[in-house]
């Protein structure tokens, strides 16, 4: 089973773009710790709100990532860029899916 962790980040005033760039840099580091997936989402309705998702095979991999030097340094250097506390939540994947190579209907040739 996948050990999925959702980390809510909420940027402080005038810092959402800087936080977005910093999260985009640090998020891929999870792959070095065994993550099978990561993503950083930014809310379209509240531009200060981010959700950082990391999927690992084990909790130990997550702990190694979160307590590792890269994330510790990230939290230290950017501590004024987000609100604290940061309360991450381990989640179970209840359902998921995707549609690879999906062609939007507007891109189809009507003569075909």
C-alpha positions in Angstrom: 0.0 0.0 0.0 1.2 3.5 -0.7 2.1 5.8 2.2 0.8 9.1 0.8 1.4 12.3 2.8 -0.4 15.6 2.1 1.4 18.7 3.4 -0.6 22.0 3.5 1.6 25.1 3.1 0.1 28.5 3.5 2.3 31.4 2.3 2.7 34.6 4.3 2.0 38.0 2.8 3.7 38.8 -0.4 5.5 35.5 -0.5 3.4 33.0 -2.4 5.4 33.2 -5.7 8.7 32.7 -3.8 7.2 29.8 -1.8 5.9 28.2 -5.1 9.4 28.4 -6.6 11.1 27.0 -3.4 8.6 24.1 -3.2 9.1 23.3 -6.9 12.9 23.0 -6.2 12.6 20.8 -3.1 9.7 18.5 -4.0 11.7 16.3 -6.4 14.1 15.5 -3.6 11.5 13.0 -2.3 12.5 10.8 -5.2 15.9 10.3 -3.7 14.2 8.9 -0.6 12.1 6.4 -2.5 9.1 8.4 -3.4 7.1 7.0 -6.3 5.2 10.2 -6.9 5.2 13.9 -5.8 3.2 16.9 -6.7 2.8 20.5 -5.6 -0.6 22.1 -6.2 -1.4 25.8 -5.9 -5.0 26.8 -5.3 -6.7 28.8 -8.0 -9.1 30.4 -5.5 -6.6 31.2 -2.8 -3.1 31.9 -4.3 -1.5 31.6 -0.9 -2.5 28.0 -0.4 -0.4 25.0 -1.5 -0.8 21.3 -1.2 2.4 19.2 -1.4 1.8 15.5 -2.0 4.4 12.8 -1.6 3.7 9.1 -2.1 6.2 6.5 -0.6 6.1 2.8 -0.3 6.9 3.0 3.5 6.5 5.3 6.4 10.2 5.0 7.0 11.0 6.5 3.6 8.7 9.5 4.4 10.3 10.1 7.8 13.8 10.0 6.1 12.6 12.6 3.6 10.9 14.9 6.1 13.7 14.7 8.6 16.4 14.7 6.0 18.9 17.5 5.5 17.2 18.9 2.4 13.7 19.4 4.0 15.2 20.5 7.3 17.2 23.2 5.4 14.1 24.1 3.4 12.0 24.6 6.5 14.8 26.6 8.2 15.6 28.9 5.2 12.0 29.6 4.3 10.4 29.6 7.7 9.2 33.2 7.2 7.5 32.3 3.9 4.8 30.0 5.3 2.5 29.9 8.3 3.3 27.5 11.1 2.5 24.9 12.3 2.7 22.7 9.2 0.5 19.7 10.0 1.0 17.0 7.4 -1.5 14.2 7.1 -0.8 10.6 6.1 -3.5 9.5 3.6 -4.7 6.2 2.2 -5.5 6.2 -1.5 -9.2 5.3 -1.8 -9.4 5.6 -5.6 -7.3 6.9 -8.4 -7.2 6.9 -12.2 -5.8 8.5 -15.2 -6.4 8.7 -19.0 -3.0 8.5 -20.7 -2.8 10.0 -24.2 -6.2 11.6 -24.0 -7.0 13.7 -27.1 -9.4 16.6 -26.4 -12.5 16.3 -28.6 -11.9 19.7 -30.1 -8.6 18.5 -31.5 -10.2 15.7 -33.6 -10.4 16.0 -37.4 -14.2 16.0 -38.2 -13.4 14.4 -41.6 -11.8 11.4 -39.9 
